[in-house]
Amino acid sequence: MVARIYRPARTAMQSGKSQSVEWLLMYEPEEPKTIDPLMGYTSSGDMKAQIRLSFETKEEAVEYAERNGIPYRIEEPKEAKRRRVSYSDNFRYDRRQPWTH
């Protein structure tokens, strides 16, 4: 079973980077999840899907996987392109977009 090493993206409700600084090692599922016909619960017999290990750096996660003989795949994070915008630019007389209200 292959493990994924990645750094999770921030959630939509999060403006900072607090939970996106650590690297995670998670196993990919071996079998698809099934739906219980009576109760509608989703279940799986795959116990490794519950394992979620966190590391401070990517190198620590790779070292752990190699030390324990775990085949792994690394997913590099996509860095956000942030543009600096000044609040005073909203009130400039030479705005590109007209003031709407």
Secondary structure, 3 states (H helix, E strand, C coil): CCEEEECCCCCCCCCCCCCCCCEEEEECCCCCCEECCCCCCEECCCHHHHCEEEECCHHHHHHHHHHCCCCEEEECCCCCCCCCCCHHHHHCCCCCCCCCC
